[in-house]
Amino acid sequence: MQLDTQELKKIDALIQKSERILIIPHRQPDGDTLGCALAWYEALSGMGKKPEIVCKDEPPEVFGFMPNIEKVRKAEPTFDYDAYLIVDAGATHLTGFHVTHPALFDKSLEVINIDHHPSNDFYGRHNVVVSSAAAASMIVHEILSTLHYPLSRKAATCLLTGLYTDTGSFLHSNTSSDVLRTAAQLLSKGADFRSISKEIFNTTKISTMHLWGRVLKNITRTPEGVTMSVITKKDFEATGADYSEISGAVDYVNSVPGSKYSVILTERDGKVKASLRTLLSEVDVAEIASRFGGGGHVKAAGFTLPGRLEKEVRWKVVAE
């Protein structure tokens, strides 16, 4: 992975002179954004800095095994830090602070934007955006290694968590030789791969199973070859599942043979969130999501619209 040497020098100079650094993951945090944030927390602490992490939402329970996860606070950012690190946020609104804290994005602050989404518009004063990277955790690993910042066993575990989740346990098409090489380097640093695989992909709550059961029950396929499912607010209430427990279900929907791409529509808080996936090289779900104000990657994307889900049944008469 090739990073901008001049930009890295500026970032290094900023971090070296900074004492208080605020780290911001994106809202509804996943393994990659948490992996980046916690790895930076560990590295900066090892350098004698005073890092803090604030997020719009609480981390999902499934990531409770990650080192220093208790340091992620559900809180609002303030403007009394020397530097700011925003990780894995492909757009300003994904932080959840774009309306309440617009100064984070007007380049008046020393904001370092580290991301791998093609939709990123370089909103930071300093930007390290590599859209070809399978996960933002790969970029953070490269930065820490290039700048010779401390990379402890705890930090390695966090970064491997991000890499593991964003590649679907190394099963998605974004799993490249660079991904496996980075994973090997993190393992050599002592990353706890056993805990990662056990807690994320081999531990499932009953509420999650019930929720995914409804996802599978609701699967339909359109005449155009799109496989889709829906989960309503009532489904969450009936199963007792948290919104974070829907994560990963879209990959099962995407496994239907002959599907062009898959969509899960999720109803929450007066909005409908769509998650899209595809396995076909000729389909770009990021382009599809962009038509609805969303974005993401070629093979994995999403969008959110205000409203609610309403079932519609249509009948037609077929002549015999």
N, C-alpha and C positions, 0 to 999 in steps of 0.2 A: 504493500500500500504506500503510495507516494503522497506525502503531506507537504504543504507549502512551508518551506524552511523559514522564510522571513516572518510568516505569521506565527510559527511556533516560537521564534525568538522573542516576538512581542508578547506572546502569552506567557512565556517563561519569565520575562522581565517583570510583567505585571504580578504574577504569582509570587515571585521571590520578594517583591517589596510589599506585598499585601499581608496583613495579619488576620483580619476577619473576612472570611469568604463565605458567601451564601450559595448553596447548591439547590437548584430547583428542578425536580423531575416533572414530567407532564402529569396532568390530572388523570384519574383512574389509572394509577401506575401499574405497569407490567414488569416482567422480569428484566427487560433490557434497560428501561429508564432507572429502575431501582439498582440494577447492577452497576450502572455508570455512576450514579449518585453515591452509592456506598463505597465504591472503589476509590472515588475522589476523596471521600471523607477519610478513609483509611490512609491514603497517600499523603494528604495535606496534614493530617494529625501527626504522621511520622516525620513531617518536615518542621514540626513545631508551630504550625498554624492553628487557627481557631475556626474550623469550619462548622457550619450548621446546615441542616437540610429542612426545607419547608415544602409542603406539597398541598395542593388544593384538596386532595382526598387521602383517606387513610390507606396504607398498603393492605392488600388482600391477605387473609390469614395464611394462604398457601406459602407465602414468602417469609413466614415467621422464623425459618431456619437460617436466614441470611445474617451474617455477622453485622452487628450494629443496626439492625433493622429498627430498634427502639429509638434510634436517633432521628428517624423520619417523623417530623411533627406536622400535623394538620394545622396550618397557620397561614397568616398573610405575610408576605415579604415586607421588609422595611427598607429604607434607603440610607442606612448608616453603615453599610459594609464597604470594604475596600475593593472588592471584586465580586462578580456574580457568575456562576456557572449554570447554564441551562442545558440540560442533557436530554437527547432523544425527542425533542419537541419539533415536529415538522412544520409547525405554524404557530404564531403567537397565541392564537385562541386555545391551543392544546394545553397550554400551561394553566388555563383557567383564570389568569390574572390580566388578560389583555384589556378588559374594561375597567377594572378597579385599580390597576397599576400600570397605566400606559407608558409611564416613564421608563419602565424596564426595556422598552422596545424603540425608544426615540434616539438611541445611541448617545444619550447624555451621560450614561453610566458605563462603567467598565464591565460590559457583559460579554462573556465568552459563550458562543453558541456552538455546541457540538452535536452533530446529527447526521443521519444517513438517509433521510427522506428526500426524494426528488422535489417535493412540494416546498421545501425550505426556501425562504426568500432572503436569507442572510440578514436576519434582523438584529444581530449582535454587533457591537463595535469590533469584536474579533470573531471570526467564523471559521470553523473547521467542519465542513460539510462534504461528506464523501458518499454519494448516492449509490456507488457500486458496493459499498460495505454491507454485509449481510445483517449486521447489527451495530448500533452505536457503541456497544461494548468493545468491538474490534478497534474502533477509532481511539477510544480511551486507552486501550492497551498499547496501541502504537504510540500515542502521545507520551504516556508514562515511560515506555521503554526508550523512546528517542531522547527524552529530556533527562533520563536517568533518575527519575523520581522513584521513591520506594514502592515496591510491589510485593506486599506481604502475602502470606497464605490466605488471609481473610479477603484481601482485595482480589486475589486470583479467583477465589470461590465466587465472589460477587460478579466478576466479569464473565466467568464461565456460565453462570446462571443466565446472564443476559444473552450470551451466544447460544446456549442450549434452547432457551425458550423461543428466540426469534427465528431459529431454524427448525422448530418443531421436533426437537430431540435429534437433530441432524438428518431429518427425513425430507425436508422441503427442498425445492429445486435451487435455493440459494446456498446450499451446502457445497462449498467449493474446496479446492485444495488449500486456499488461504485460510478458510474457516477451520479446517482440520489442523492446519499447521499452528494457528493461534491457540486452538484448544489444547494441543500437545504442549505448547509453551506454558500455558496456564496450569496444566497438570504438573509440569515439571517444577512449578512454583509452589505446589502443594494444594491446589484447588481440591475441595472436597466433592468430587464427582458423585460419590455414592449417595450423599445426602441430597444433592441436587436432583438426581434421577428418581430417588425414592419419594421425596416430598412433592415433587411437581407432577410426575407422570405415573407414579405407582401408589398414590394415596388419594382416595376420592371419598368425600363425605356423602352420606345418604341423601342429603338435600340436593347435592350436585347430580347424583344419579337420577333422582326423581325429575329434576329439571331437564336433564339431557334426554330422559325418556319422552318428555313432552316435545322436545325438539325433533326427535326421531319420528314420533307419532304424527307430527304436523308436516312432514316432508312432502312436497309436491314437485312436479316437474312440468314446466311450461312447454308449449308446442315448439318454442324456439330452442329448447334444450337447456334451459336454466333451472337448476335445482335449488329450491328455496324452502325455508321454514320460518315460522313466526313464533315469538314468545311474548305474551302479553303481561301486563302488570298483574293480572289475576293469577297467571302461572307462577310468578315469583312468590306471590302471597300464599298460594296453595302448597307450594313445595317448601316454603321457608328458606329459599335460597337467596343469597346475596347476588347483586348484579354482576360481581366479579366472577361468579361461578359459571357464567355462560362462556367464558374464555376457552377457546379450543374446540368448541362444539362445531363451529363452521367447517373445520377440517374433516370431520366425519361426514357432514352433509356433502362436502366436496368429493367424497370417495365414490359417489354413484357413477357407475360406468357410463360413458358417453356424454357426461355433463360438460357443457361449455364453460360454465362457471357456477359458483354457488353463492347464495345470499341468505343470511339470517337477519330478520327484522326483529328488533327488540324494543319494546315499549317501556319507557322509563321517564319519570319526572316531566310529563307533558311533551316528550320528544320521542321520536322513533330513530333508533340508531341502526344503520345497516353495516354489516361486515361482509366483505366480498373476498372470494378466493378462486383461483383457477390453477389448473395444471397444464393448460395448453399454451404453447409458445406464441400462438397467433392471437391470443386474447390479452388485452391490457385492461385489468380491472381498475387501475388508477385513473385511466381515461374515462371509464364509465362513471366512477365516483365523482370525478371533477365536474360532470354535468349537473350534479346535485350539490355543488359547493364543497365536496370532500376531496380526498386525495389519498396518497399512500405509495405503495410500490406496484410494479407491473403485475405481480402475482398475488398481492394482498393489499387491500385498500378498504376504505369505509367512508361513510358520510352520515350526517345527522340532520334531521328535518323536524321542525315543530309539528306537533299533532299527535294522533293516536291511531292505533290499528283498529280496523273495522272489517269484519268478515263479509264478503260479498259472494253470493251463490248465483250462478247463471245457468239457465237451462236452454236447450235448443231442440228443435224437432228435426230429426233426420229421416228423410224419405227412404222407404225400403222398396 
